[in-house]
């Protein structure tokens, strides 16, 4: 599956949420204070960046889409800095400005790309500001294609139900980035994007992947959503749609400098994609790529459309051929981050014949990538008896890797490929034979994490055993 980057400039996104200014003091920490056991930072630079819902707006603008932002700031220096930076990025700022309330500020002290401490300066939001926020929101809905609700639990999103209902009246999709509220408060949204901690707090503990998926499906029904996306940090993302369809994306392999703002990037991409009418799968795949770009940067950073395009063209390269276990895990992760369906089969493949070729070609057509796991010489002998294999493991893998239907070939020494199945978690396990799914070794593992199992028919009258018997005669 090849991901195509849409024309982001055609989208107009409206964002409502909590605004703040992210302030960074950066310098070297080369000594410990004599006053207390803490590092002394010689501040060399000060950086100020829009944070919270404002950072989501910057991400939308960085993609090339139009953006209107609704929120609350104070009539102070932080508020002026925040508004100035946003307007410089081309964002329309529809703000409630309060004279006796300070703009929230998060101060981070950083040394050698490491955050040493964060200091928050904020006060409770006056309740009378909420009516003004709702008025500004409703006046902005007529010219937008999607509403993003950014709830940082600072007071602006106190009544999300009214905001969602207003969007419904204009037939506008709604993406919600929630915080600590019950997810039922966002009932009727198109998509909700909790992180793993927020999702667990909402649904309670669950045992495994399958029960997590079932819990997500219950939330979708209870909250009348179209989809729910759980961002799981280093474990990637899980997308579950209303009809039960699900997509698991691993986090992409990058050098992580700072995870700050990655969730904002995901929300921004989802909002722009929903504004353009794109499907959930493609939206989440592009959001996953954008998030990997952001975490490789320091501080609250952005992912631009050219950067995403470059990653889609160059950064998601997938090798083919014979792999060891670790290399294969990395290649599967890259392929899956592109939304590709992984098919797995296994066998001895001692003397490759027409039956094998037909079977492998059919297996490959069931997905985007085909893994062929090959029994080691000792395991073939244990299964087939003395005199087998005729061809050693290197020769068998070399021949298989030359087939156009086969993407990856990997050896395994055990009698069964169960260890590989647990490590790789392919989307589809395929075997050839005249038995049922329950007879497929590893079927319980694959079905247990939500994968599929299929049994394909074999070409009659063609087998390695028959070929060897004919040679002997």
Phi, psi and omega in degrees: 000122180260127181273129177255131178281123182283175179278091184300330185297342181281351185265144171234117186248136175255130179239135173231136180170189183281129181256148177202163177251123175269120182246132182241126170253119186238142178180185180272143174242089187255359181209165179257141181294138175286347182275333182197157181284065179227152179288148173260123181256122174275099186293120181254337181209152177235130181232140179233129183224144175299136181234176182065224179299333178294324178291325175299318179298319178297322177296319177298314180295323180296332177285345181100004179272160175278148185216136170242134184240129178245129179186195184232134173228165174268159175275072183217180183297319179297320179295318180294318178299316182297310182295320181297316181293322180292314180295327177295334178272004178086015181271134176279119185257105174259086188251145164274124182248120186253135184284328187242037179218128184278141173298128179301136179230134172247116180258122178245130175260122189234138175220129180052045178067011179248130176284124179267324179198152173235132180244126181254131177242107182201157177227159179299140182283130176300138186294332182290348178286338185293322178298319179294323178297315181296322178295315179296322179298309183295327180286345182259350187290333188293342184243023182239161180252344179199145176250128172252124176258114182254101184259105175260011177062035178255001172120338182290321181263064178277326181234074182295335181302318181294322181293317179294320179295321178297319177295320178300321182295338177257006180057045182249131177295151183233125173253130182242129170255099191276174175230245188263357180290158171299139183297338177298339179293342180255026182304134178094355177293158177287313181215137174247139184238075175280153169276178188297318181296318179295321180292316179296322178295329182279322188250351184087182182288149174224160191277317190206186181303316184296319179287330174295317178297317179297321178296321178296320179296323177294319179298318180301316180290314183295324184261002178055050179264166169267330181199160177223131180243120177259117176269126190241028177062234182292346179270000176092214184226150173236119176255128176235129180256167188301321183278009177098350178295141179222155180221126177252124178242126175286158172290141182283148183283108178218164173280110185277122175259319185198123181274358181303126175087357181297322178296325177296320179297316179299315180299318181297313180297317179299317180297316180294317180295320177294323178298329181270000178078020180286156180285164185295318182303307182297321180300315182289324179297316179291323176298323179296318178295315181298319180297322180294328177293318184291316183290344177278356178253166181265139176076190178287102189245176183234156171244122181268162179300316178299324178295316178296317179299318180296320178295322180294328182273316189249322191284344183253041180289135179240124177280164176236170172110199181284132183229150165275176188298314183293317179297322180293320178302318180293318180293321177297319179298317179296314181297319181292328178294343174268003180082016182279142181273128185258123178253141183231135170218167183210160178171182179276318179049050186290305174241109186290128182226181185300326178296318177299313183300313180301316181295315181291323177294321178293320178298317181297326180291346181277354180203196181260333181222138180243123173261131173244113177267130188244130177298138175294167181302316182294322180287330175295317178299319179296326182276319190256342180102175181299147183091351177243144005278158173287318179252138181287173187300319181295320180293319181294318180291323180298317180294316181297321183293342179277354180278136180294336181285341187258127177268312184227141175238132183221138179273157170216141187267340182285168179291332180234159180269024187298322178298317177297318181298319179294322183285320187267331182046062178297156179287330185218127173257126184239136173222155176253139180161182181249025179252172180274175182300325181297340179272357180278122179296126180092358181299321181296325179294311183294315179295329182295327179261010174099009179277183180244157176227133178225146175248124181257148179285148180263157176288121184291146175079004180234119177202159178298320180300315179296321180296316180294320178298320179295320178297317181296322180292000000 
